[in-house]
C-alpha cells in the first residue's frame, strides 16, 4: 500500500532520502499543531484543541536533551502541500507531536 500511495502522490517507487555519509544521528520530526486553514478560500478555519502549551520552549528543551545524538526538525502540516508533508515524514526516524481523540 505504501508504494502504491507514494507512486500516486508523485514519488518514484522506492524513493527515500539519502543520509550524509557517517551521519548516524536520529532524525526526529516534531509535528506542530497550528490553525486549520482553508487553502481554497485562504482563511483560518479553526484552532486545534490539542496544542502544547509553551511549545517553543518545549522544542528548545527537547533539542538540548537530544544533543548531538539527533537532528530535530519541526513541521506544521497545514503550511505544506501533501508531497512536502510525505517527504518530511519519510525522512524522519521518529515522529512526535500532540495527538489524541479524547
N, CA, C and O atoms as a GROMACS GRO file, in nm:
protein
  408
    1UNK      N    1   0.081  -0.119   0.000
    1UNK     CA    2   0.000   0.000   0.000
    1UNK      C    3   0.086   0.126   0.000
    1UNK      O    4   0.055   0.223  -0.069
    2UNK      N    5   0.195   0.124   0.078
    2UNK     CA    6   0.281   0.242   0.086
    2UNK      C    7   0.336   0.278  -0.051
    2UNK      O    8   0.332   0.394  -0.092
    3UNK      N    9   0.390   0.178  -0.123
    3UNK     CA   10   0.445   0.204  -0.256
    3UNK      C   11   0.337   0.257  -0.350
    3UNK      O   12   0.361   0.352  -0.424
    4UNK      N   13   0.218   0.197  -0.346
    4UNK     CA   14   0.106   0.241  -0.430
    4UNK      C   15   0.072   0.388  -0.401
    4UNK      O   16   0.057   0.468  -0.493
    5UNK      N   17   0.059   0.420  -0.273
    5UNK     CA   18   0.021   0.555  -0.234
    5UNK      C   19   0.128   0.657  -0.274
    5UNK      O   20   0.096   0.764  -0.326
    6UNK      N   21   0.254   0.624  -0.248
    6UNK     CA   22   0.361   0.717  -0.280
    6UNK      C   23   0.373   0.739  -0.429
    6UNK      O   24   0.398   0.851  -0.474
    7UNK      N   25   0.356   0.633  -0.507
    7UNK     CA   26   0.362   0.647  -0.652
    7UNK      C   27   0.253   0.741  -0.703
    7UNK      O   28   0.278   0.824  -0.790
    8UNK      N   29   0.133   0.729  -0.649
    8UNK     CA   30   0.022   0.814  -0.690
    8UNK      C   31   0.032   0.956  -0.634
    8UNK      O   32  -0.039   1.046  -0.678
    9UNK      N   33   0.122   0.973  -0.537
    9UNK     CA   34   0.143   1.106  -0.478
    9UNK      C   35   0.262   1.177  -0.541
    9UNK      O   36   0.300   1.286  -0.500
   10UNK      N   37   0.320   1.113  -0.642
   10UNK     CA   38   0.429   1.178  -0.715
   10UNK      C   39   0.569   1.135  -0.675
   10UNK      O   40   0.666   1.194  -0.723
   11UNK      N   41   0.583   1.035  -0.590
   11UNK     CA   42   0.714   0.987  -0.552
   11UNK      C   43   0.750   0.866  -0.637
   11UNK      O   44   0.665   0.780  -0.662
   12UNK      N   45   0.875   0.858  -0.683
   12UNK     CA   46   0.915   0.738  -0.756
   12UNK      C   47   0.915   0.618  -0.663
   12UNK      O   48   0.935   0.632  -0.542
   13UNK      N   49   0.893   0.500  -0.718
   13UNK     CA   50   0.889   0.377  -0.639
   13UNK      C   51   1.022   0.359  -0.567
   13UNK      O   52   1.129   0.367  -0.626
   14UNK      N   53   1.012   0.334  -0.437
   14UNK     CA   54   1.133   0.311  -0.358
   14UNK      C   55   1.207   0.438  -0.321
   14UNK      O   56   1.320   0.431  -0.273
   15UNK      N   57   1.146   0.554  -0.342
   15UNK     CA   58   1.213   0.681  -0.312
   15UNK      C   59   1.240   0.692  -0.162
   15UNK      O   60   1.155   0.660  -0.080
   16UNK      N   61   1.358   0.736  -0.129
   16UNK     CA   62   1.392   0.761   0.011
   16UNK      C   63   1.498   0.868   0.015
   16UNK      O   64   1.560   0.900  -0.086
   17UNK      N   65   1.518   0.922   0.131
   17UNK     CA   66   1.618   1.027   0.145
   17UNK      C   67   1.757   0.964   0.162
   17UNK      O   68   1.772   0.857   0.221
   18UNK      N   69   1.854   1.031   0.110
   18UNK     CA   70   1.991   0.986   0.125
   18UNK      C   71   2.049   1.052   0.249
   18UNK      O   72   2.041   1.174   0.266
   19UNK      N   73   2.108   0.971   0.336
   19UNK     CA   74   2.173   1.027   0.454
   19UNK      C   75   2.317   1.062   0.419
   19UNK      O   76   2.382   0.996   0.337
   20UNK      N   77   2.364   1.167   0.484
   20UNK     CA   78   2.504   1.203   0.464
   20UNK      C   79   2.590   1.091   0.518
   20UNK      O   80   2.555   1.024   0.616
   21UNK      N   81   2.703   1.071   0.454
   21UNK     CA   82   2.795   0.966   0.497
   21UNK      C   83   2.836   0.988   0.642
   21UNK      O   84   2.869   1.100   0.682
   22UNK      N   85   2.834   0.883   0.719
   22UNK     CA   86   2.871   0.884   0.861
   22UNK      C   87   2.777   0.967   0.949
   22UNK      O   88   2.816   1.006   1.059
   23UNK      N   89   2.656   0.994   0.903
   23UNK     CA   90   2.558   1.066   0.986
   23UNK      C   91   2.462   0.964   1.045
   23UNK      O   92   2.366   0.922   0.980
   24UNK      N   93   2.489   0.923   1.167
   24UNK     CA   94   2.408   0.822   1.233
   24UNK      C   95   2.308   0.882   1.330
   24UNK      O   96   2.245   0.811   1.408
   25UNK      N   97   2.292   1.015   1.325
   25UNK     CA   98   2.200   1.079   1.418
   25UNK      C   99   2.057   1.039   1.386
   25UNK      O  100   2.020   1.018   1.271
   26UNK      N  101   1.978   1.029   1.490
   26UNK     CA  102   1.837   1.000   1.478
   26UNK      C  103   1.767   1.124   1.423
   26UNK      O  104   1.792   1.235   1.469
   27UNK      N  105   1.680   1.107   1.324
   27UNK     CA  106   1.605   1.220   1.267
   27UNK      C  107   1.468   1.224   1.334
   27UNK      O  108   1.384   1.138   1.310
   28UNK      N  109   1.447   1.326   1.417
   28UNK     CA  110   1.324   1.343   1.494
   28UNK      C  111   1.244   1.457   1.431
   28UNK      O  112   1.297   1.566   1.408
   29UNK      N  113   1.117   1.432   1.402
   29UNK     CA  114   1.029   1.532   1.342
   29UNK      C  115   0.919   1.566   1.441
   29UNK      O  116   0.837   1.481   1.475
   30UNK      N  117   0.916   1.691   1.487
   30UNK     CA  118   0.810   1.739   1.576
   30UNK      C  119   0.699   1.797   1.490
   30UNK      O  120   0.724   1.883   1.406
   31UNK      N  121   0.576   1.750   1.512
   31UNK     CA  122   0.460   1.799   1.437
   31UNK      C  123   0.392   1.906   1.521
   31UNK      O  124   0.335   1.877   1.627
   32UNK      N  125   0.398   2.028   1.473
   32UNK     CA  126   0.335   2.141   1.541
   32UNK      C  127   0.190   2.151   1.497
   32UNK      O  128   0.160   2.135   1.378
   33UNK      N  129   0.100   2.178   1.590
   33UNK     CA  130  -0.042   2.184   1.558
   33UNK      C  131  -0.085   2.329   1.546
   33UNK      O  132  -0.124   2.392   1.645
   34UNK      N  133  -0.079   2.382   1.427
   34UNK     CA  134  -0.121   2.520   1.403
   34UNK      C  135  -0.267   2.528   1.366
   34UNK      O  136  -0.336   2.426   1.362
   35UNK      N  137  -0.314   2.647   1.338
   35UNK     CA  138  -0.454   2.665   1.299
   35UNK      C  139  -0.487   2.589   1.170
   35UNK      O  140  -0.402   2.578   1.081
   36UNK      N  141  -0.608   2.537   1.160
   36UNK     CA  142  -0.654   2.473   1.038
   36UNK      C  143  -0.688   2.582   0.938
   36UNK      O  144  -0.754   2.680   0.972
   37UNK      N  145  -0.644   2.566   0.814
   37UNK     CA  146  -0.666   2.667   0.712
   37UNK      C  147  -0.744   2.608   0.595
   37UNK      O  148  -0.726   2.492   0.559
   38UNK      N  149  -0.829   2.689   0.538
   38UNK     CA  150  -0.899   2.655   0.414
   38UNK      C  151  -0.812   2.711   0.302
   38UNK      O  152  -0.809   2.832   0.279
   39UNK      N  153  -0.742   2.623   0.232
   39UNK     CA  154  -0.649   2.670   0.129
   39UNK      C  155  -0.719   2.732   0.009
   39UNK      O  156  -0.663   2.819  -0.057
   40UNK      N  157  -0.840   2.687  -0.019
   40UNK     CA  158  -0.913   2.741  -0.134
   40UNK      C  159  -0.954   2.885  -0.106
   40UNK      O  160  -0.934   2.974  -0.189
   41UNK      N  161  -1.012   2.907   0.011
   41UNK     CA  162  -1.059   3.041   0.046
   41UNK      C  163  -0.954   3.123   0.120
   41UNK      O  164  -0.974   3.240   0.150
   42UNK      N  165  -0.840   3.058   0.148
   42UNK     CA  166  -0.728   3.122   0.216
   42UNK      C  167  -0.772   3.194   0.343
   42UNK      O  168  -0.750   3.314   0.361
   43UNK      N  169  -0.835   3.117   0.431
   43UNK     CA  170  -0.877   3.175   0.558
   43UNK      C  171  -0.860   3.073   0.670
   43UNK      O  172  -0.855   2.952   0.647
   44UNK      N  173  -0.853   3.126   0.790
   44UNK     CA  174  -0.841   3.044   0.910
   44UNK      C  175  -0.974   2.976   0.937
   44UNK      O  176  -1.079   3.041   0.937
   45UNK      N  177  -0.970   2.845   0.961
   45UNK     CA  178  -1.093   2.770   0.986
   45UNK      C  179  -1.116   2.747   1.136
   45UNK      O  180  -1.225   2.772   1.186
   46UNK      N  181  -1.014   2.700   1.205
   46UNK     CA  182  -1.031   2.668   1.347
   46UNK      C  183  -0.894   2.651   1.412
   46UNK      O  184  -0.795   2.619   1.344
   47UNK      N  185  -0.889   2.672   1.540
   47UNK     CA  186  -0.768   2.645   1.615
   47UNK      C  187  -0.776   2.503   1.670
   47UNK      O  188  -0.882   2.461   1.716
   48UNK      N  189  -0.666   2.428   1.667
   48UNK     CA  190  -0.670   2.292   1.720
   48UNK      C  191  -0.695   2.295   1.871
   48UNK      O  192  -0.649   2.385   1.942
   49UNK      N  193  -0.768   2.196   1.918
   49UNK     CA  194  -0.797   2.187   2.060
   49UNK      C  195  -0.679   2.132   2.138
   49UNK      O  196  -0.664   2.161   2.257
   50UNK      N  197  -0.598   2.054   2.074
   50UNK     CA  198  -0.483   1.993   2.142
   50UNK      C  199  -0.354   2.059   2.095
   50UNK      O  200  -0.299   2.024   1.991
   51UNK      N  201  -0.308   2.153   2.173
   51UNK     CA  202  -0.181   2.220   2.147
   51UNK      C  203  -0.097   2.208   2.272
   51UNK      O  204  -0.149   2.201   2.383
   52UNK      N  205   0.029   2.208   2.254
   52UNK     CA  206   0.121   2.202   2.366
   52UNK      C  207   0.146   2.345   2.415
   52UNK      O  208   0.193   2.431   2.340
   53UNK      N  209   0.114   2.367   2.542
   53UNK     CA  210   0.140   2.499   2.600
   53UNK      C  211   0.289   2.525   2.599
   53UNK      O  212   0.367   2.437   2.635
   54UNK      N  213   0.330   2.644   2.561
   54UNK     CA  214   0.471   2.685   2.556
   54UNK      C  215   0.552   2.590   2.467
   54UNK      O  216   0.659   2.542   2.504
   55UNK      N  217   0.497   2.564   2.349
   55UNK     CA  218   0.557   2.469   2.255
   55UNK      C  219   0.700   2.505   2.218
   55UNK      O  220   0.786   2.417   2.213
   56UNK      N  221   0.728   2.632   2.193
   56UNK     CA  222   0.863   2.670   2.151
   56UNK      C  223   0.966   2.637   2.259
   56UNK      O  224   1.077   2.592   2.228
   57UNK      N  225   0.932   2.660   2.384
   57UNK     CA  226   1.025   2.627   2.492
   57UNK      C  227   1.045   2.476   2.500
   57UNK      O  228   1.156   2.429   2.526
   58UNK      N  229   0.938   2.401   2.479
   58UNK     CA  230   0.948   2.255   2.478
   58UNK      C  231   1.044   2.209   2.368
   58UNK      O  232   1.127   2.120   2.391
   59UNK      N  233   1.033   2.268   2.250
   59UNK     CA  234   1.119   2.230   2.138
   59UNK      C  235   1.265   2.261   2.170
   59UNK      O  236   1.354   2.180   2.141
   60UNK      N  237   1.290   2.377   2.229
   60UNK     CA  238   1.427   2.413   2.268
   60UNK      C  239   1.480   2.313   2.370
   60UNK      O  240   1.594   2.266   2.359
   61UNK      N  241   1.398   2.280   2.470
   61UNK     CA  242   1.440   2.184   2.572
   61UNK      C  243   1.464   2.046   2.513
   61UNK      O  244   1.559   1.977   2.550
   62UNK      N  245   1.377   2.004   2.420
   62UNK     CA  246   1.392   1.874   2.355
   62UNK      C  247   1.522   1.869   2.275
   62UNK      O  248   1.596   1.771   2.281
   63UNK      N  249   1.550   1.975   2.202
   63UNK     CA  250   1.674   1.980   2.124
   63UNK      C  251   1.796   1.973   2.215
   63UNK      O  252   1.893   1.905   2.184
   64UNK      N  253   1.790   2.043   2.329
   64UNK     CA  254   1.900   2.038   2.425
   64UNK      C  255   1.917   1.896   2.480
   64UNK      O  256   2.029   1.847   2.494
   65UNK      N  257   1.806   1.832   2.512
   65UNK     CA  258   1.810   1.697   2.568
   65UNK      C  259   1.866   1.596   2.467
   65UNK      O  260   1.943   1.507   2.502
   66UNK      N  261   1.826   1.611   2.341
   66UNK     CA  262   1.873   1.518   2.238
   66UNK      C  263   2.020   1.542   2.206
   66UNK      O  264   2.092   1.448   2.173
   67UNK      N  265   2.063   1.666   2.216
   67UNK     CA  266   2.202   1.699   2.189
   67UNK      C  267   2.245   1.662   2.049
   67UNK      O  268   2.168   1.677   1.954
   68UNK      N  269   2.367   1.614   2.037
   68UNK     CA  270   2.421   1.580   1.905
   68UNK      C  271   2.379   1.441   1.857
   68UNK      O  272   2.414   1.400   1.747
   69UNK      N  273   2.303   1.368   1.940
   69UNK     CA  274   2.261   1.233   1.903
   69UNK      C  275   2.148   1.233   1.802
   69UNK      O  276   2.119   1.132   1.738
   70UNK      N  277   2.082   1.350   1.787
   70UNK     CA  278   1.965   1.355   1.698
   70UNK      C  279   1.957   1.489   1.627
   70UNK      O  280   2.009   1.591   1.674
   71UNK      N  281   1.890   1.486   1.514
   71UNK     CA  282   1.860   1.607   1.438
   71UNK      C  283   1.710   1.632   1.454
   71UNK      O  284   1.629   1.550   1.411
   72UNK      N  285   1.673   1.744   1.515
   72UNK     CA  286   1.534   1.776   1.540
   72UNK      C  287   1.484   1.876   1.436
   72UNK      O  288   1.544   1.980   1.415
   73UNK      N  289   1.372   1.841   1.372
   73UNK     CA  290   1.305   1.931   1.278
   73UNK      C  291   1.163   1.953   1.324
   73UNK      O  292   1.106   1.871   1.396
   74UNK      N  293   1.105   2.065   1.282
   74UNK     CA  294   0.968   2.098   1.318
   74UNK      C  295   0.889   2.120   1.189
   74UNK      O  296   0.938   2.184   1.096
   75UNK      N  297   0.767   2.066   1.185
   75UNK     CA  298   0.681   2.084   1.068
   75UNK      C  299   0.540   2.118   1.114
   75UNK      O  300   0.492   2.068   1.216
   76UNK      N  301   0.475   2.202   1.037
   76UNK     CA  302   0.332   2.228   1.055
   76UNK      C  303   0.268   2.186   0.923
   76UNK      O  304   0.282   2.255   0.822
   77UNK      N  305   0.199   2.073   0.925
   77UNK     CA  306   0.146   2.016   0.801
   77UNK      C  307   0.052   2.111   0.728
   77UNK      O  308   0.043   2.105   0.605
   78UNK      N  309  -0.018   2.198   0.798
   78UNK     CA  310  -0.109   2.292   0.735
   78UNK      C  311  -0.039   2.393   0.645
   78UNK      O  312  -0.104   2.457   0.562
   79UNK      N  313   0.092   2.407   0.660
   79UNK     CA  314   0.168   2.500   0.578
   79UNK      C  315   0.237   2.432   0.461
   79UNK      O  316   0.300   2.498   0.379
   80UNK      N  317   0.225   2.300   0.453
   80UNK     CA  318   0.292   2.223   0.347
   80UNK      C  319   0.189   2.156   0.258
   80UNK      O  320   0.076   2.129   0.301
   81UNK      N  321   0.228   2.130   0.133
   81UNK     CA  322   0.139   2.051   0.049
   81UNK      C  323   0.162   1.903   0.080
   81UNK      O  324   0.253   1.868   0.155
   82UNK      N  325   0.080   1.816   0.022
   82UNK     CA  326   0.086   1.674   0.053
   82UNK      C  327   0.223   1.615   0.026
   82UNK      O  328   0.275   1.540   0.108
   83UNK      N  329   0.282   1.648  -0.087
   83UNK     CA  330   0.411   1.589  -0.122
   83UNK      C  331   0.521   1.633  -0.024
   83UNK      O  332   0.604   1.552   0.016
   84UNK      N  333   0.522   1.760   0.014
   84UNK     CA  334   0.621   1.807   0.110
   84UNK      C  335   0.602   1.738   0.246
   84UNK      O  336   0.699   1.701   0.312
   85UNK      N  337   0.477   1.720   0.286
   85UNK     CA  338   0.447   1.653   0.413
   85UNK      C  339   0.494   1.509   0.411
   85UNK      O  340   0.558   1.462   0.506
   86UNK      N  341   0.464   1.437   0.303
   86UNK     CA  342   0.506   1.298   0.291
   86UNK      C  343   0.657   1.284   0.292
   86UNK      O  344   0.711   1.193   0.354
   87UNK      N  345   0.726   1.375   0.224
   87UNK     CA  346   0.872   1.370   0.219
   87UNK      C  347   0.930   1.389   0.359
   87UNK      O  348   1.022   1.318   0.398
   88UNK      N  349   0.877   1.483   0.434
   88UNK     CA  350   0.927   1.508   0.570
   88UNK      C  351   0.907   1.385   0.658
   88UNK      O  352   0.997   1.349   0.735
   89UNK      N  353   0.792   1.320   0.647
   89UNK     CA  354   0.764   1.202   0.728
   89UNK      C  355   0.854   1.086   0.686
   89UNK      O  356   0.904   1.013   0.772
   90UNK      N  357   0.874   1.069   0.557
   90UNK     CA  358   0.961   0.959   0.509
   90UNK      C  359   1.104   0.974   0.557
   90UNK      O  360   1.173   0.875   0.580
   91UNK      N  361   1.148   1.099   0.572
   91UNK     CA  362   1.287   1.123   0.614
   91UNK      C  363   1.306   1.108   0.764
   91UNK      O  364   1.419   1.097   0.811
   92UNK      N  365   1.198   1.106   0.840
   92UNK     CA  366   1.207   1.101   0.986
   92UNK      C  367   1.222   0.957   1.035
   92UNK      O  368   1.165   0.864   0.977
   93UNK      N  369   1.299   0.941   1.142
   93UNK     CA  370   1.306   0.813   1.212
   93UNK      C  371   1.199   0.808   1.320
   93UNK      O  372   1.142   0.702   1.347
   94UNK      N  373   1.172   0.924   1.380
   94UNK     CA  374   1.075   0.933   1.489
   94UNK      C  375   0.984   1.052   1.462
   94UNK      O  376   1.031   1.162   1.432
   95UNK      N  377   0.854   1.029   1.473
   95UNK     CA  378   0.752   1.133   1.453
   95UNK      C  379   0.689   1.161   1.589
   95UNK      O  380   0.636   1.070   1.653
   96UNK      N  381   0.694   1.288   1.634
   96UNK     CA  382   0.648   1.324   1.767
   96UNK      C  383   0.553   1.442   1.758
   96UNK      O  384   0.574   1.533   1.678
   97UNK      N  385   0.448   1.439   1.840
   97UNK     CA  386   0.357   1.552   1.844
   97UNK      C  387   0.241   1.526   1.938
   97UNK      O  388   0.227   1.417   1.992
   98UNK      N  389   0.159   1.627   1.955
   98UNK     CA  390   0.040   1.615   2.038
   98UNK      C  391  -0.068   1.549   1.955
   98UNK      O  392  -0.093   1.588   1.841
   99UNK      N  393  -0.133   1.447   2.012
   99UNK     CA  394  -0.238   1.376   1.938
   99UNK      C  395  -0.339   1.324   2.037
   99UNK      O  396  -0.323   1.340   2.158
  100UNK      N  397  -0.442   1.264   1.986
  100UNK     CA  398  -0.541   1.204   2.072
  100UNK      C  399  -0.683   1.235   2.025
  100UNK      O  400  -0.705   1.329   1.949
  101UNK      N  401  -0.775   1.157   2.070
  101UNK     CA  402  -0.914   1.173   2.027
  101UNK      C  403  -1.007   1.196   2.145
  101UNK      O  404  -1.129   1.188   2.129
  102UNK      N  405  -0.956   1.224   2.257
  102UNK     CA  406  -1.046   1.241   2.369
  102UNK      C  407  -0.986   1.307   2.482
  102UNK      O  408  -1.053   1.328   2.583
   0.00000   0.00000   0.00000
